[in-house]
């Protein structure tokens, strides 16, 4: 079997429950949507784990963490269609793009969030790594995709599901304005009144659901551009809080909803 293309789509900040509520139809081609857990509550460390080959996990009981890691690395044999992928194969770099380049892959990334810009350490062992001009325009990534004329690893960090949860055709003056909120604000003082309007928070959550529904067609267009067969993963780097227990956003927050993420993968044939 020849090496398969590997495409990983990360819907930044997308919660599991908003993703499920949106009912994206395009992903039925890959498999069942799972509820998994991110290794981190913020974009940069979560992508660092992902690029170590550690995708969101199932939080299994009764096993040693080392067994989980070994099993996750072995899964890349099926994903890539290549034997011999293991933890030891990742050494010494523990960096998936480095491993894939050694296997003859072209490695490319298109990112939406500036915290992942090409000057950061995340940009290592990529043949092409590009920060998009707009943070919320996955469709603009599609004309920039590689030719796939050799085995290719492609990472897409998608920003429509990140605050302000805006489609690219929505004028910025219509975006919600929450003072001081850029994914790092948390109000967690016990007994203090919430600074957030519950109705506004409900509207923000609804905007994330609408963003996933919009992206469904863009993901379908992505699938049409990817040569088959290819292994595709669609997930999120972390979740988001919309007022639960006094929290909003993500980052310096420890809460189930900021670690709970959607996950679906499968062979696109």
C-alpha positions as CSV (number, residue, x, y, z in Angstrom):
1,X,0.0,0.0,0.0
2,X,1.4,3.4,-0.9
3,X,1.6,6.2,1.7
4,X,-1.7,8.1,2.1
5,X,-2.1,11.8,2.4
6,X,-2.9,13.0,5.9
7,X,-5.0,16.1,6.4
8,X,-5.8,17.5,9.9
9,X,-8.4,20.2,10.2
10,X,-8.5,22.0,13.6
11,X,-11.7,24.1,14.2
12,X,-10.2,26.5,16.7
13,X,-12.1,26.8,20.0
14,X,-15.0,24.6,18.8
15,X,-16.9,22.9,21.6
16,X,-18.1,19.4,21.4
17,X,-21.8,20.2,22.0
18,X,-21.9,23.1,19.6
19,X,-20.3,20.9,17.0
20,X,-22.9,18.2,17.5
21,X,-25.8,20.7,17.6
22,X,-24.7,22.0,14.2
23,X,-25.0,18.5,12.7
24,X,-22.3,18.8,10.0
25,X,-23.3,16.4,7.2
26,X,-20.0,16.4,5.3
27,X,-18.2,14.5,8.1
28,X,-20.4,11.5,7.8
29,X,-18.0,10.4,5.1
30,X,-15.3,10.0,7.7
31,X,-17.1,8.2,10.6
32,X,-18.8,8.8,13.9
33,X,-18.2,12.0,15.8
34,X,-16.5,11.2,19.1
35,X,-16.3,13.2,22.3
36,X,-12.7,13.5,23.2
37,X,-10.4,15.6,25.4
38,X,-7.8,18.1,24.5
39,X,-4.4,18.0,26.1
40,X,-4.5,21.8,26.6
41,X,-6.9,24.7,27.0
42,X,-5.2,27.1,24.7
43,X,-4.3,27.2,21.0
44,X,-0.5,27.1,21.1
45,X,0.1,24.2,23.6
46,X,-2.7,22.2,22.1
47,X,-1.2,22.4,18.6
48,X,2.2,21.5,20.0
49,X,0.7,18.3,21.4
50,X,-1.0,17.6,18.1
51,X,2.2,18.0,16.2
52,X,3.9,15.6,18.6
53,X,1.4,13.1,17.2
54,X,-0.9,13.3,20.2
55,X,-4.4,13.9,19.0
56,X,-7.2,14.6,21.4
57,X,-7.6,11.6,23.7
58,X,-10.5,9.5,25.1
59,X,-9.4,9.8,28.8
60,X,-9.4,6.0,29.3
61,X,-9.5,4.5,32.8
62,X,-7.5,1.5,34.1
63,X,-4.5,2.0,31.8
64,X,-1.0,3.6,32.1
65,X,-0.5,6.8,30.2
66,X,2.4,5.3,28.4
67,X,0.1,2.6,26.9
68,X,-2.2,5.3,25.6
69,X,0.7,7.1,24.0
70,X,2.0,3.9,22.4
71,X,-1.4,3.1,21.0
72,X,-1.9,6.6,19.6
73,X,1.4,6.4,17.7
74,X,0.6,3.0,16.4
75,X,-2.7,4.4,15.0
76,X,-0.6,6.4,12.5
77,X,0.2,3.1,10.7
78,X,-3.5,2.9,9.7
79,X,-3.7,6.6,9.1
80,X,-0.7,6.7,6.8
81,X,-0.8,3.2,5.4
82,X,2.8,2.7,6.5
83,X,4.1,0.0,8.8
84,X,6.6,0.7,11.6
85,X,5.2,4.0,13.0
86,X,5.8,4.0,16.8
87,X,7.0,6.1,19.7
88,X,10.6,5.0,19.0
89,X,10.2,6.1,15.3
90,X,9.3,9.6,16.5
91,X,12.6,9.9,18.5
92,X,14.5,12.0,19.0
93,X,12.5,15.0,17.8
94,X,9.0,13.8,18.9
95,X,7.7,15.9,16.0
96,X,5.2,14.5,13.5
97,X,6.2,16.8,10.6
98,X,9.9,15.8,11.1
99,X,9.0,12.1,11.0
100,X,6.8,12.5,7.9
101,X,9.4,14.5,6.0
102,X,11.8,11.6,6.7
103,X,9.2,9.3,5.1
104,X,9.0,11.3,1.9
105,X,6.1,13.5,2.8
106,X,5.6,17.1,1.9
107,X,4.5,19.1,5.0
108,X,2.3,22.1,4.8
109,X,0.2,24.3,7.1
110,X,-2.3,27.1,6.8
111,X,-3.1,28.7,10.1
112,X,-5.7,31.4,11.0
113,X,-4.8,32.4,14.5
114,X,-1.8,34.8,14.9
115,X,-0.5,32.9,18.0
116,X,0.5,30.2,15.5
117,X,2.3,32.6,13.2
118,X,5.3,31.4,11.2
119,X,7.8,32.9,13.7
120,X,6.7,30.7,16.5
121,X,8.3,27.3,17.3
122,X,5.3,25.5,15.9
123,X,6.7,26.2,12.5
124,X,9.4,23.5,12.4
125,X,9.9,20.9,9.6
126,X,7.2,22.4,7.4
127,X,7.9,22.9,3.7
128,X,5.4,25.7,3.6
129,X,3.7,27.3,6.6
130,X,1.4,30.3,6.1
131,X,-0.6,32.6,8.3
132,X,-3.7,33.5,6.4
133,X,-4.6,37.2,5.9
134,X,-7.9,36.8,7.6
135,X,-8.5,34.8,10.8
136,X,-12.0,33.6,9.7
137,X,-11.8,32.5,6.1
138,X,-11.2,28.8,5.6
139,X,-12.5,29.1,2.0
140,X,-9.5,31.3,1.2
141,X,-7.2,28.4,2.2
142,X,-8.5,26.1,-0.6
143,X,-6.9,27.9,-3.6
144,X,-3.5,27.7,-1.7
145,X,-3.6,23.9,-1.1
146,X,-0.6,21.9,-2.2
147,X,-0.6,19.9,-5.4
148,X,-0.6,16.5,-3.6
149,X,1.8,15.2,-6.2
150,X,3.7,13.4,-3.4
151,X,2.5,12.1,0.0
152,X,1.4,15.2,1.8
153,X,0.7,16.2,5.4
154,X,-1.6,19.2,5.6
155,X,-2.6,21.0,8.8
156,X,-5.4,23.6,8.6
157,X,-6.2,25.7,11.6
158,X,-9.6,27.2,11.0
159,X,-10.7,30.4,12.8
160,X,-14.4,30.9,12.1
161,X,-15.3,29.0,15.3
162,X,-13.0,31.2,17.4
163,X,-14.4,34.4,19.0
164,X,-16.1,36.5,17.5
165,X,-17.5,33.4,15.6
166,X,-17.8,35.3,12.4
167,X,-18.3,34.1,8.8
168,X,-16.0,35.8,6.3
169,X,-18.9,37.6,4.6
170,X,-20.1,39.2,7.8
171,X,-19.0,42.9,8.1
172,X,-16.7,43.4,11.1
173,X,-18.9,46.2,12.4
174,X,-21.5,43.5,13.1
175,X,-19.2,41.3,15.1
176,X,-20.1,41.0,18.8
177,X,-18.0,43.2,21.0
178,X,-17.1,41.8,24.4
179,X,-14.6,44.1,26.1
180,X,-11.3,42.5,27.0
181,X,-12.3,39.1,25.6
182,X,-9.8,37.4,23.2
183,X,-10.0,33.9,24.5
184,X,-8.2,34.5,27.7
185,X,-10.7,36.2,30.0
186,X,-12.2,34.3,33.0
187,X,-14.5,35.5,35.7
188,X,-14.2,32.9,38.4
189,X,-14.5,34.7,41.7
190,X,-16.9,32.8,43.9
191,X,-19.9,34.9,44.9
192,X,-19.2,37.8,42.6
193,X,-21.9,38.9,40.1
194,X,-21.1,37.8,36.5
195,X,-20.0,40.6,34.3
196,X,-21.6,38.9,31.3
197,X,-25.1,39.2,30.0
198,X,-26.6,35.6,29.8
199,X,-28.5,36.6,26.7
200,X,-25.3,37.8,25.0
201,X,-23.5,34.6,26.0
202,X,-26.4,32.5,24.5
203,X,-26.1,34.5,21.3
204,X,-22.3,33.9,21.2
205,X,-22.8,30.2,21.6
206,X,-25.4,30.3,18.8
207,X,-22.9,32.1,16.6
208,X,-20.4,29.2,17.1
209,X,-23.1,26.7,16.1
210,X,-23.8,28.8,13.0
211,X,-20.1,28.9,12.2
212,X,-19.9,25.1,12.2
213,X,-22.9,24.9,9.9
214,X,-21.3,27.4,7.5
215,X,-18.0,25.5,7.5
216,X,-19.8,22.3,6.6
217,X,-19.9,23.4,3.0
218,X,-16.3,24.6,3.0
219,X,-15.2,21.2,4.4
220,X,-17.2,19.5,1.7
221,X,-15.3,21.7,-0.9
222,X,-12.0,20.7,0.8
223,X,-12.9,17.0,0.5
224,X,-13.5,17.5,-3.3
225,X,-9.9,18.9,-3.7
226,X,-8.1,16.2,-1.8
227,X,-6.9,13.3,-3.9
228,X,-8.2,10.0,-2.7
229,X,-7.5,7.9,-0.8
230,X,-6.5,10.2,2.0
231,X,-6.8,10.0,5.8
232,X,-8.6,13.0,7.3
233,X,-9.0,14.1,10.9
234,X,-11.4,16.9,11.9
235,X,-11.2,18.1,15.5
236,X,-10.7,21.1,17.8
237,X,-7.7,22.3,19.8
238,X,-9.9,23.1,22.8
239,X,-13.4,24.1,23.7
240,X,-15.0,27.3,24.9
241,X,-17.0,28.6,27.9
242,X,-20.1,30.6,27.4
243,X,-20.9,31.6,31.0
244,X,-20.9,28.1,32.6
245,X,-19.9,28.4,36.3
246,X,-18.8,32.1,35.7
247,X,-16.3,31.4,32.9
248,X,-16.0,32.8,29.4
249,X,-13.5,31.9,26.7
250,X,-10.6,29.6,27.1
251,X,-7.0,29.6,28.2
252,X,-6.5,30.1,32.0
253,X,-9.6,28.0,32.7
254,X,-9.9,24.5,34.1
255,X,-13.4,23.3,33.1
256,X,-14.8,20.3,31.2
257,X,-16.2,22.5,28.5
258,X,-12.8,24.0,27.7
259,X,-11.2,20.5,27.3
260,X,-14.1,18.6,25.7
261,X,-13.7,18.6,21.9
262,X,-15.2,16.9,18.8
263,X,-13.2,14.3,17.0
264,X,-13.9,12.4,13.7
265,X,-11.4,10.7,11.4
266,X,-11.5,8.3,8.6
267,X,-10.4,7.3,5.1
268,X,-11.6,9.7,2.4
269,X,-12.1,7.4,-0.6
